[in-house]
Amino acid sequence: MGDVKSARTRREFLAAAAAGTAVLTIAPGSVFADASHVAAEIEKAFTGKKLIEGKIKLDLPSIAENGLVVPLNFEVESPMTEKDYVKSVRLYAEGNPGPGLAEYHFSPMSPKAAAQIRIRLAKTQNIVAVAEMSNGEIYTAKKEVKVTIGGCGG
């Protein structure tokens, strides 16, 4: 009899989970991040620090035919020595359900501060990269990607 009860509980759980997933999947009008959300996240991470344009090469397509799979490459100019290296790079999206995309951490032992990933974009939006250097300087770069078929439900 204990098995029947636990099986019913599992079924109820799965039914509730499926119903919740359906609601999340179909819910139009979910709130998307915008430039102010990204700015708030950057301010929270780098309180009071001045953002400087440059040093980051952000390679994204200008037009993404499919928002489900958008290639993103970045590289930050740095000698990557004990005294001068990239500590971290954070990537943000100004039009996805959440502003954060990815965060990378580097050390002087890293040969270079670079990565390649694939991201999902809900709609046409700016991608923002922010690099923190070992001397405390913060560099940024931004690029708009036009999405013709949405990747996050639209």
VENMODA-V67247 format. One record per residue. N is the residue number from 1. RES is the residue in one letter. SS is DSSP state (helix for helix, strand for strand, loop for the rest). PSI is psi in degrees with one decimal (NA if undefined). OMEGA is omega in radians with two decimals (999 if undefined). Layout:
# VENMODA-V67247
n = {N:N}
res = {RES:RES}
ss = {SS:SS}
psi = {PSI:PSI}
omega = {OMEGA:OMEGA}
This chain:
# VENMODA-V67247
n = {1:2:3:4:5:6:7:8:9:10:11:12:13:14:15:16:17:18:19:20:21:22:23:24:25:26:27:28:29:30:31:32:33:34:35:36:37:38:39:40:41:42:43:44:45:46:47:48:49:50:51:52:53:54:55:56:57:58:59:60:61:62:63:64:65:66:67:68:69:70:71:72:73:74:75:76:77:78:79:80:81:82:83:84:85:86:87:88:89:90:91:92:93:94:95:96:97:98:99:100:101:102:103:104:105:106:107:108:109:110:111:112:113:114:115:116:117:118:119:120:121:122:123:124:125:126:127:128:129:130:131:132:133:134:135:136:137:138:139:140:141:142:143:144:145:146:147:148:149:150:151:152:153:154}
res = {M:G:D:V:K:S:A:R:T:R:R:E:F:L:A:A:A:A:A:G:T:A:V:L:T:I:A:P:G:S:V:F:A:D:A:S:H:V:A:A:E:I:E:K:A:F:T:G:K:K:L:I:E:G:K:I:K:L:D:L:P:S:I:A:E:N:G:L:V:V:P:L:N:F:E:V:E:S:P:M:T:E:K:D:Y:V:K:S:V:R:L:Y:A:E:G:N:P:G:P:G:L:A:E:Y:H:F:S:P:M:S:P:K:A:A:A:Q:I:R:I:R:L:A:K:T:Q:N:I:V:A:V:A:E:M:S:N:G:E:I:Y:T:A:K:K:E:V:K:V:T:I:G:G:C:G:G}
ss = {loop:helix:helix:helix:helix:helix:helix:helix:helix:helix:helix:helix:helix:helix:helix:helix:helix:helix:helix:helix:helix:helix:helix:helix:helix:helix:loop:loop:loop:loop:loop:loop:loop:loop:helix:helix:helix:helix:helix:helix:helix:helix:helix:helix:helix:loop:loop:loop:loop:loop:strand:strand:strand:loop:loop:strand:strand:strand:strand:strand:loop:loop:strand:strand:loop:loop:loop:loop:loop:strand:strand:strand:strand:strand:strand:strand:loop:loop:loop:loop:loop:loop:loop:loop:loop:strand:strand:strand:strand:strand:strand:strand:strand:loop:loop:loop:loop:loop:loop:strand:strand:strand:strand:strand:strand:loop:loop:loop:loop:loop:loop:loop:strand:strand:strand:strand:strand:strand:strand:loop:loop:loop:loop:loop:strand:strand:strand:strand:strand:strand:strand:strand:strand:loop:loop:loop:loop:strand:strand:strand:strand:strand:strand:strand:strand:strand:strand:loop:loop:loop:loop:loop:loop:loop}
psi = {-34.2:-35.7:-40.3:-43.7:-45.4:-35.0:-41.5:-42.4:-43.5:-45.4:-44.7:-41.8:-48.0:-39.8:-43.3:-41.5:-42.8:-41.2:-41.7:-40.8:-42.7:-41.3:-43.1:-38.3:-40.2:-17.0:102.3:169.7:19.0:155.8:129.9:150.0:157.0:-172.8:-35.0:-34.4:-43.5:-45.1:-40.2:-40.0:-41.1:-42.2:-40.1:-39.3:-34.7:52.5:118.8:0.2:144.6:132.6:131.7:130.7:138.9:177.0:-17.1:124.2:112.1:112.2:107.3:153.4:146.1:-34.0:124.7:113.9:-24.3:114.8:-9.1:-31.2:93.6:118.9:136.5:125.3:142.8:154.8:137.8:128.8:121.3:142.7:-15.3:52.7:173.0:-36.6:-15.1:99.0:166.9:124.1:-46.3:158.2:129.1:139.5:135.9:152.8:131.5:14.8:12.6:169.8:-32.1:146.9:-28.3:134.3:-53.1:161.1:131.8:143.3:137.9:166.2:171.8:-18.5:-12.1:133.0:-34.5:161.9:90.9:155.7:160.0:129.0:172.7:133.9:163.9:127.8:132.1:-32.5:178.6:131.8:169.9:141.8:132.3:130.6:138.1:123.7:130.1:124.6:163.3:-24.1:4.5:-9.1:147.8:121.0:153.0:156.1:152.2:142.2:137.0:137.8:121.8:123.6:125.1:-31.1:119.3:150.7:-16.3:50.2:10.3:NA}
omega = {3.10:3.13:3.14:-3.13:-3.14:3.10:3.11:3.13:3.09:3.13:3.13:3.12:-3.13:3.11:3.13:3.13:3.13:3.11:3.12:3.11:-3.14:3.14:3.13:-3.10:-3.04:-3.04:3.07:3.04:3.03:-3.08:3.10:3.06:3.03:-3.08:-3.13:3.08:3.12:3.12:3.12:3.11:3.12:3.12:3.13:-3.11:-3.03:-3.03:3.02:-3.12:-3.13:3.09:-3.12:3.08:3.03:3.12:-3.12:3.01:-3.11:-3.06:3.12:3.05:3.07:3.10:3.07:-3.12:3.14:-3.12:3.14:-3.06:3.14:3.14:3.11:3.07:3.02:3.02:-3.13:3.10:3.11:3.09:-3.14:3.06:3.14:-3.06:-3.06:-3.13:3.10:3.11:-3.11:3.03:3.09:-3.14:-3.09:3.09:-3.09:-3.13:3.10:3.10:3.06:-3.06:-3.07:3.08:-3.07:3.10:-3.13:3.09:-3.10:3.08:3.10:3.13:3.09:-3.14:3.05:3.12:-3.09:3.07:3.06:3.09:2.99:-3.10:3.09:3.13:-3.09:-3.06:3.08:-3.06:3.04:2.98:-3.09:3.06:3.11:-3.12:3.07:-3.12:-3.12:3.12:3.10:3.11:-3.14:3.13:-3.12:3.04:-3.10:3.06:3.09:3.04:3.08:-3.12:-3.14:3.04:-3.06:-3.12:-3.07:3.06:-3.11:999}
